[in-house]
Amino acid sequence: MPNVQLPPIPERITRDTLRDICRLLGLDPSSVRELKLGVNELTATLYLCDRDGYKIRYGEGPATTVVTIPIN
């Protein structure tokens, strides 16, 4: 078996970096629950808020929606 080596990856990223990533994508960091980056699309799970900006409750937790943003 050939010797396999991973490309360099950071041990962790800071919360500030994560907020910057959300802003670069045009997303409000406080409304983002999860981001998944694929080769052809970005999938974001977002908190649903009312007109006043308050998170909407659904059952035991916040209501969310999933959006898919194509990458081209």
C-alpha positions as CSV (number, residue, x, y, z in Angstrom):
1,M,0.0,0.0,0.0
2,P,1.4,3.5,-0.9
3,N,2.2,6.0,1.8
4,V,-0.8,8.3,2.1
5,Q,-0.5,11.9,3.5
6,L,-3.4,14.3,4.1
7,P,-3.1,17.8,2.9
8,P,-2.4,20.4,5.6
9,I,-5.6,21.2,7.6
10,P,-6.0,23.5,10.6
11,E,-6.5,22.0,14.0
12,R,-9.4,24.4,14.6
13,I,-10.9,27.7,13.4
14,T,-12.0,30.6,15.6
15,R,-15.5,31.8,16.1
16,D,-14.5,35.1,14.5
17,T,-13.4,33.2,11.4
18,L,-16.7,31.3,11.3
19,R,-18.6,34.5,11.6
20,D,-16.5,36.0,8.8
21,I,-17.3,33.0,6.6
22,C,-21.0,33.5,7.2
23,R,-20.8,37.1,6.3
24,L,-18.8,36.4,3.2
25,L,-21.6,34.1,2.1
26,G,-24.1,36.8,2.8
27,L,-25.6,35.0,5.8
28,D,-26.3,36.5,9.2
29,P,-24.1,34.5,11.5
30,S,-26.7,34.5,14.2
31,S,-29.2,32.8,11.9
32,V,-26.8,29.9,10.9
33,R,-27.1,26.6,12.7
34,E,-25.0,24.5,10.3
35,L,-23.0,24.8,7.1
36,K,-22.0,21.9,4.9
37,L,-19.7,22.6,2.0
38,G,-19.7,20.2,-1.0
39,V,-17.9,20.4,-4.3
40,N,-21.1,21.6,-6.1
41,E,-23.2,23.1,-3.4
42,L,-23.3,24.7,0.0
43,T,-26.1,23.5,2.3
44,A,-27.0,25.8,5.2
45,T,-29.4,25.0,8.1
46,L,-30.8,28.4,9.2
47,Y,-32.9,29.4,12.2
48,L,-36.3,30.8,11.3
49,C,-37.1,34.2,12.9
50,D,-40.2,36.3,13.1
51,R,-40.4,39.9,11.8
52,D,-38.8,41.3,14.9
53,G,-35.8,39.0,14.6
54,Y,-36.7,36.5,17.4
55,K,-36.1,32.8,16.8
56,I,-39.3,30.9,16.3
57,R,-39.8,27.9,18.6
58,Y,-40.9,24.5,17.3
59,G,-41.6,21.8,19.8
60,E,-38.6,21.7,22.2
61,G,-36.2,23.7,20.1
62,P,-35.9,26.4,17.4
63,A,-37.5,26.1,14.0
64,T,-35.0,25.7,11.2
65,T,-35.0,25.4,7.4
66,V,-32.4,23.9,5.0
67,V,-31.3,25.8,1.9
68,T,-29.0,24.6,-0.8
69,I,-26.9,27.2,-2.7
70,P,-25.3,26.0,-5.9
71,I,-21.6,26.5,-6.6
72,N,-20.6,27.4,-10.1
